[in-house]
């Protein structure tokens, strides 16, 4: 294996494969999507890997903070 082939494998191919696996695992663990939506996303990620992953990660909603701070009241009781 030449230097450039090894560089391509280590710096480009392996990170893309790891990101592909992570995106499928993330998709499987999401509770906010129905089974049909998960299936369609999985098809997009598997058959259009780079584009599917970019669109998937761009459209994930922001996680809600687990402990929202209460709003202070005007009368000073809070």
N, C-alpha and C positions, 0 to 999 in steps of 0.2 A: 504494500500500500504506500503510495507516495505521500509526501508531506501535505500537499493540498487536499488530497482525498481524506486524510486523517483530520485535517483542520475542518473540512466541511462536515464530517461526521460528528466531531466533538463540539463544534461551536454552533452548528445550525440544525442538523438532523436530530440529534438526541434531545436538545431543549424543546423542539417542536413536538416530538413524540411524547415527552413528559407533560407538556402543556395539553396535548390532545387527551391523554389519560386523565389528567386532573380535571379537565372540563367535563368529561363523561362522568367522573365520580361526583363532581359538584352537581351535575344535572340529576343524577340518581338520588341525591340526598335532599333535593329541594322539595319542600312541603307545599309551596304555593302554586305548583303546576299540576294540571290533571295528567292522567296517563297518556292521553292523546297528544297533549302539548309536549310531554317528555319524549314521546316517540318521534314526533316531528323534529324536535331539536336534535335528537340523537341521529336521525337520518341526515340532517343538515351538517352536523359535526363530522360524521363518518365519511360522507360522500363529497363534501366540500371542506376539507379539514381547515385550511388556514382562514378562509372567508367565514366559515361556520363558527369557528372559535372566536374570531374578532367580533362578529355580530352578537354572538351569545354573551360574551363578557361585557359588551357595550350596553346590552339591554337588561342586564341583571339589576333589579331594583335595589336602592340603598337599604341596608339593614336598619331596622328601627332600634333606637337605643333601648336597652332592657330596663333602665331605671330613669324615666323622665323626671326632671325636677319640677316640683309644684310651682305654679305661678304665684308670685307674692300678691297679697291682697292690699288694697289701698288703705285699710284701717290699721295696718301694722301688725295683724295677728298671725302672720304667716311667714 
